[in-house]
Amino acid sequence: MKDTQQLKYVLYARKSSESDERQAMSIDGQLMEMKEKAKREKINIVETITESHSAKETGQRPQFNNLLDNIYKGKYNAIITWAPDRLSRNAGDLGKIVDLMDQGKLELINCHSQTFSNNPNEKFLLMILCSQAKLENDNRGINVKRGHRNKCMIGIRPGPAPIGYVNNMKANRISSVEFDKERAPIVKEMFERVGYEGHSGRMIKKWLERIKFKTPRGCTMSLGRVYATLKNPFYYGEFHFGGHWYKGTYQPLISKQLFDKVQIQLETYPKQWNKQVFPFKSICKCGNCGSGITAEIKYRVLKSTKVNTHVYYHCCQSKDLDCREPYITEEELINQLRSYLPQMRINKRYLIKEFNDEIKRVNNMRKVIENSKYMGVELTPHKVRGVEKTNITETMIRNYLLHILQFGSPQERLRVLEGIKSRFIISNRRIIKID
């Protein structure tokens, strides 16, 4: 082994934020003690590495992994640290350290009260001390799990109480769980709004934002936390922990019946997207709040057993949940659009192409043309010297557009509406052109 003053040292200090190391010396304290030791012993420190990370699992500490790589590359060949358990509390990392010593790349580990060089007895002692730290970790984990089970058996869930409840602490342990007087009534109203009034999670979130509800940490509730709260059985008096169900000894906030109603209300089924086509959503929006327009189909069975189908367009309330803009039927919407047809801004090139495609596919499309003189006209556009020429008039295009709006399928309407540049708002069941 080289003389101590000739070795190239790396100073390594580590402290975990986990409960098993709360009593360990702080990183600043470790650095101060080891720098004083280095000064006394005239140790050459090449680099200082600090890390706030648990050493329970192998290969999870990026700074420690970098330290091992630099030792292998020869940047330094000795370590100065407060104690052996600062380097390793697991068998994997310990094995890497010992392996570097066996290869002669790590010559000395200098700790506060002892040193470990590359000889069998000192390496054996190093492995015993680090293995002892691992044993303490393992035993502590067993004791913690046993304590959690005992806590659950007496009806108290370990960990922070969910929003609406607070933990009462005694000797740094949870002694009981009580209502949070400020937030419990609001959490209870969340369940009631969903269970009795049919509100969705998004509606609850907007309501909480409107009343400026805050969590104990002063934050707003995210949508995910709203749903997690509404699905938490803790509020009716039971909780799940460690793979088992337990009955709580605290006072339930809601009844089991209300909780079950909420779960039914929140249950969603896979949506079949594009099952229904509502073409006029693309050109209209709400004139009251500026939200988009949505639609729904209603069916009415007559005495004759015939079923009448009606399509209603209305505000989707994306910008204002309380928007009261009345609905308008698709039939009335089309009738009003007819009056705007002469002044609509249209994409002629697009609609000419659609027009010609229809003529090729549908035999009765010639009825669109009002004057019989067009019956023998070749309607397909052609190019002359790079400029597109067509004998289709704008009147023909608008008549074709009217025909599709009145008699076309939803898919056909959706297709030709892409050629309309004008946009409309719906206000008090009236269509108003805005551009």
C-alpha positions in Angstrom: 0.0 0.0 0.0 1.2 3.5 -0.8 2.0 6.1 1.8 -1.2 7.9 3.0 0.0 11.2 1.7 0.6 9.7 -1.8 -2.9 8.4 -2.2 -5.5 10.3 -4.2 -8.7 10.5 -2.0 -12.3 11.2 -2.9 -14.4 12.5 0.0 -17.9 11.0 0.0 -20.7 12.2 2.2 -24.3 10.8 2.1 -27.5 11.2 4.0 -30.9 9.8 3.2 -34.2 11.7 3.9 -35.8 8.4 4.9 -36.8 7.7 8.4 -34.1 5.1 8.9 -31.4 7.7 8.7 -32.9 10.6 10.6 -30.3 10.3 13.3 -27.4 10.2 10.9 -25.0 13.1 10.8 -25.9 15.8 8.2 -23.9 16.1 5.0 -22.4 19.4 6.2 -21.4 17.8 9.5 -19.7 14.9 7.7 -17.8 17.2 5.4 -16.6 19.3 8.3 -15.4 16.3 10.3 -13.6 14.6 7.4 -11.9 17.8 6.1 -10.5 18.3 9.6 -9.3 14.7 9.7 -7.7 15.2 6.2 -6.0 18.3 7.4 -4.5 16.5 10.4 -3.3 13.5 8.4 -2.3 15.6 5.4 -4.6 13.7 3.1 -4.8 14.7 -0.6 -8.5 15.1 -1.5 -8.9 15.1 -5.3 -12.7 15.4 -5.3 -15.6 15.8 -3.0 -18.9 14.0 -3.7 -22.2 14.5 -1.8 -25.4 12.7 -2.2 -28.9 12.7 -0.7 -30.1 9.2 -1.5 -31.0 5.9 0.2 -28.4 3.2 0.0 -30.9 0.3 0.6 -31.0 -0.8 -3.1 -28.1 -1.7 -5.5 -27.1 0.7 -8.2 -29.7 3.5 -7.4 -27.2 6.2 -6.4 -25.9 8.1 -9.5 -23.1 10.0 -7.6 -21.9 6.8 -6.0 -21.9 5.0 -9.3 -19.8 7.8 -10.8 -17.4 7.4 -7.8 -16.9 3.7 -8.6 -16.3 4.5 -12.3 -13.6 7.1 -11.5 -11.9 4.6 -9.1 -11.8 2.0 -11.9 -10.4 4.6 -14.3 -7.7 5.6 -11.8 -8.8 9.1 -11.0 -8.5 8.3 -7.3 -7.6 5.2 -5.4 -8.8 5.9 -1.8 -12.0 7.0 -0.1 -12.5 9.1 3.0 -16.0 9.0 4.5 -17.6 9.2 7.9 -18.5 5.5 8.4 -18.7 2.3 6.3 -22.6 2.5 6.1 -22.3 5.8 4.2 -20.8 3.8 1.3 -23.1 0.8 1.4 -26.2 -0.7 3.1 -26.7 -3.4 0.5 -24.8 -6.5 -0.7 -24.6 -5.4 -4.3 -22.7 -2.1 -3.7 -20.6 -3.7 -1.0 -19.5 -6.3 -3.5 -18.4 -3.7 -6.0 -16.3 -1.9 -3.4 -14.6 -5.1 -2.3 -14.1 -6.1 -6.0 -12.2 -2.8 -6.6 -10.0 -3.6 -3.6 -9.3 -7.1 -4.9 -8.2 -5.6 -8.3 -5.9 -3.2 -6.5 -7.7 -0.1 -7.8 -9.1 0.9 -4.3 -6.3 0.8 -1.8 -7.8 2.4 1.3 -11.1 3.4 2.9 -10.5 6.0 5.7 -13.4 6.4 8.1 -13.8 8.5 11.2 -12.7 5.8 13.7 -11.0 3.2 11.6 -9.4 2.4 8.2 -9.8 -0.5 5.8 -6.9 -1.5 3.5 -6.6 -4.2 0.9 -5.9 -7.1 3.3 -8.1 -10.1 4.1 -8.8 -9.2 7.8 -9.7 -5.5 7.2 -11.9 -6.4 4.1 -13.7 -9.0 6.2 -14.3 -6.4 8.9 -15.6 -4.0 6.3 -18.0 -6.6 5.0 -19.2 -7.4 8.5 -19.9 -3.7 9.3 -21.8 -3.1 6.0 -23.7 -6.4 6.4 -24.7 -5.3 9.9 -26.1 -2.1 8.4 -28.1 -4.2 5.9 -29.4 -6.4 8.7 -30.6 -3.3 10.6 -32.4 -2.1 7.4 -34.1 -5.5 7.0 -35.1 -5.7 10.6 -36.4 -2.2 10.6 -38.6 -2.9 7.5 -40.1 -5.9 9.3 -40.8 -3.9 12.4 -42.4 -1.1 10.4 -44.7 -3.6 8.6 -45.7 -5.1 11.9 -46.4 -1.7 13.3 -48.6 -0.9 10.3 -50.6 -4.1 10.7 -51.2 -3.3 14.4 -52.3 0.2 13.6 -54.7 -1.1 10.9 -56.1 -3.7 13.4 -57.2 -0.9 15.8 -58.9 0.9 12.9 -56.3 3.6 12.0 -54.8 3.8 8.6 -51.1 4.5 8.6 -50.0 7.6 6.7 -51.6 11.1 6.1 -55.3 11.2 6.4 -57.2 11.9 3.2 -58.5 15.4 2.6 -61.4 16.2 4.9 -59.8 14.4 7.8 -56.8 15.3 10.1 -54.5 13.0 12.1 -54.1 13.7 15.8 -50.5 13.0 16.8 -49.3 11.7 20.1 -45.6 10.9 20.8 -45.0 11.4 17.1 -47.6 8.7 16.2 -51.1 8.8 14.9 -53.5 8.4 17.9 -56.8 9.2 16.2 -58.4 10.6 13.0 -61.0 13.4 13.2 -62.9 15.6 10.7 -61.1 18.6 9.3 -63.8 21.2 10.3 -63.0 23.5 7.4 -62.9 20.9 4.5 -65.0 18.0 5.6 -68.4 19.7 4.7 -67.1 20.5 1.2 -65.8 17.0 0.6 -69.2 15.6 1.8 -71.0 18.0 -0.7 -68.7 16.7 -3.4 -70.2 13.2 -2.9 -73.7 14.6 -2.7 -73.4 16.6 -5.9 -72.2 13.5 -7.8 -74.5 10.9 -6.1 -77.8 13.0 -6.0 -77.4 15.6 -8.8 -75.4 13.6 -11.3 -72.3 15.9 -11.5 -69.2 14.7 -13.3 -65.7 14.9 -12.0 -65.0 17.9 -14.2 -68.0 19.7 -12.9 -66.9 19.1 -9.3 -63.4 20.5 -10.2 -64.9 23.7 -11.6 -67.2 24.0 -8.6 -64.2 23.7 -6.3 -62.3 26.3 -8.3 -65.3 28.7 -8.2 -65.5 28.5 -4.3 -61.7 28.7 -4.2 -61.3 25.5 -2.3 -57.7 24.7 -1.2 -56.0 21.6 0.1 -54.1 21.7 3.5 -51.0 22.6 1.5 -52.7 25.6 -0.2 -53.1 23.9 -3.6 -56.2 23.5 -5.8 -57.4 19.9 -6.4 -56.4 18.4 -9.7 -58.9 16.4 -11.7 -57.1 13.2 -10.8 -57.3 14.0 -7.1 -61.0 14.8 -7.4 -61.6 11.3 -8.8 -59.3 9.6 -6.3 -61.2 11.3 -3.5 -64.6 10.3 -4.9 -63.4 6.7 -5.2 -61.8 6.5 -1.7 -63.8 4.0 0.6 -62.1 5.7 3.6 -65.0 8.2 3.7 -67.6 5.6 4.5 -65.5 3.9 7.2 -63.3 1.3 5.5 -59.8 1.3 4.1 -57.5 -1.0 2.1 -53.9 -1.4 3.2 -51.3 -4.0 2.6 -53.7 -6.2 0.5 -56.3 -6.3 3.3 -59.5 -4.5 4.2 -60.0 -2.9 7.6 -62.9 -1.3 9.5 -62.0 2.2 10.7 -62.7 3.4 14.2 -63.1 7.0 13.0 -66.4 8.7 12.2 -67.5 8.1 8.6 -68.1 11.3 6.5 -70.8 9.7 4.2 -72.9 6.5 4.1 -72.1 3.4 2.2 -75.2 3.9 0.1 -74.1 7.3 -1.0 -70.6 6.0 -1.8 -72.1 3.3 -4.0 -74.3 5.8 -5.9 -71.3 7.9 -6.6 -69.4 4.9 -8.0 -72.3 4.1 -10.3 -72.4 7.7 -11.5 -68.7 7.8 -12.1 -68.6 4.5 -14.0 -67.9 5.1 -17.7 -68.2 2.8 -20.6 -65.9 2.8 -23.7 -67.0 5.4 -26.1 -67.7 4.5 -29.7 -66.1 7.5 -31.3 -67.7 8.8 -34.6 -70.7 6.6 -34.1 -73.0 9.6 -34.8 -72.1 12.5 -37.2 -73.4 16.0 -36.4 -72.1 18.1 -39.3 -73.2 21.6 -38.3 -70.9 21.6 -35.2 -68.1 22.6 -37.4 -69.5 26.0 -38.5 -71.4 27.1 -35.4 -70.7 28.1 -31.8 -72.7 29.4 -28.9 -73.7 33.0 -29.1 -74.0 33.4 -25.3 -70.7 32.0 -23.9 -68.6 31.3 -26.9 -68.4 27.5 -26.3 -68.6 25.0 -29.1 -71.8 23.4 -30.2 -72.7 19.8 -29.6 -75.7 17.7 -30.6 -77.8 14.8 -29.5 -80.5 12.5 -31.0 -83.9 12.1 -29.3 -86.3 9.4 -30.3 -90.1 9.6 -29.8 -92.4 6.6 -30.3 -95.8 7.6 -31.7 -99.1 5.8 -31.1 -98.8 4.2 -34.5 -95.5 2.7 -33.2 -93.6 4.8 -35.7 -90.4 6.3 -34.3 -89.7 10.0 -34.9 -86.0 11.0 -34.7 -85.0 14.6 -33.9 -81.5 16.1 -33.7 -81.0 19.0 -31.3 -78.0 21.3 -31.3 -77.0 23.1 -28.1 -74.1 24.7 -26.2 -71.6 22.2 -24.9 -70.9 24.4 -21.8 -67.1 24.1 -22.1 -66.6 27.7 -21.1 -69.6 28.2 -18.8 -71.3 25.4 -17.0 -74.3 27.5 -16.3 -74.9 28.6 -19.9 -78.6 28.6 -20.6 -78.6 29.0 -24.3 -81.6 27.1 -25.7 -81.3 24.3 -28.1 -82.3 24.5 -31.8 -83.4 21.5 -34.0 -81.4 20.5 -37.0 -84.4 21.1 -39.2 -84.8 24.7 -38.1 -81.0 25.2 -38.3 -81.1 24.1 -42.0 -84.0 26.3 -42.8 -82.2 29.4 -41.4 -79.0 28.5 -43.2 -80.9 28.6 -46.5 -81.5 32.3 -46.1 -77.7 32.8 -45.8 -76.9 30.7 -48.8 -76.5 33.6 -51.3 -74.1 35.5 -49.0 -72.0 32.6 -47.7 -68.3 32.6 -48.4 -67.5 29.4 -50.1 -64.4 27.5 -51.4 -65.3 27.1 -55.1 -62.5 24.8 -56.0 -63.4 22.4 -53.2 -67.1 22.4 -53.9 -66.6 22.0 -57.7 -64.7 18.8 -57.0 -67.4 17.6 -54.7 -70.1 18.6 -57.2 -68.4 16.6 -60.0 -68.0 13.5 -57.8 -71.7 13.6 -57.0 -72.6 13.8 -60.6 -70.6 10.8 -61.4 -72.1 8.8 -58.5 -75.7 9.9 -58.4 -78.0 9.7 -61.4 -80.6 12.1 -60.1 -78.1 14.9 -59.3 -79.0 16.6 -62.6 -82.2 17.8 -60.8 -79.9 20.3 -59.1 -79.5 22.2 -62.4 -82.5 24.5 -62.8 -82.1 25.1 -66.6 -82.2 22.1 -69.0 -79.6 23.8 -71.2 -77.0 22.4 -68.7 -78.1 18.8 -69.3 -75.6 18.2 -72.1 -72.7 20.2 -70.6 -69.5 18.4 -69.7 -69.1 19.4 -66.0 -65.7 18.0 -65.3 -63.1 20.9 -65.0 -60.1 20.8 -67.3 -56.9 22.8 -67.5 -55.9 25.1 -70.4 -52.3 26.3 -70.3 -51.9 25.6 -66.6 -55.2 27.5 -65.7 -58.2 25.5 -64.5 -61.3 26.2 -66.6 -64.8 25.0 -65.8 -68.2 25.8 -67.0 -69.9 25.2 -63.6 -71.5 28.5 -62.4 -71.6 29.7 -58.9 -75.4 29.4 -59.0 -75.0 25.7 -59.7 -72.6 25.3 -56.8 -75.0 27.0 -54.4 -77.9 24.9 -55.7 -75.8 21.8 -55.1 -75.0 23.0 -51.6 -78.6 23.6 -50.9 -79.5 20.1 -52.2 -77.0 18.4 -49.8 -78.1 20.5 -46.8 -81.7 19.5 -47.4 -81.5 15.9 -48.5 -78.0 14.7 -47.9 -76.8 12.2 -45.3 -74.9 13.5 -42.2 -71.6 12.3 -43.9 -72.4 14.2 -47.1 -73.3 17.3 -45.2 -70.1 17.1 -43.2 -68.1 16.8 -46.4 -69.6 19.8 -48.3 -69.6 22.0 -45.2 -65.8 21.9 -45.3 -66.3 24.1 -48.4 -68.1 26.8 -46.4 -65.8 29.5 -45.1 -68.5 31.5 -43.2 -69.1 30.9 -39.5 -72.3 31.3 -37.4 -73.4 31.7 -33.9 -76.6 30.3 -32.3 -78.4 32.8 -30.1 -82.0 32.4 -28.9 -82.6 29.7 -31.5 -81.5 32.0 -34.3 -78.5 31.6 -36.6 -76.4 34.7 -37.0 -73.6 34.9 -39.6 -70.4 36.4 -38.0 -68.0 36.3 -41.0 
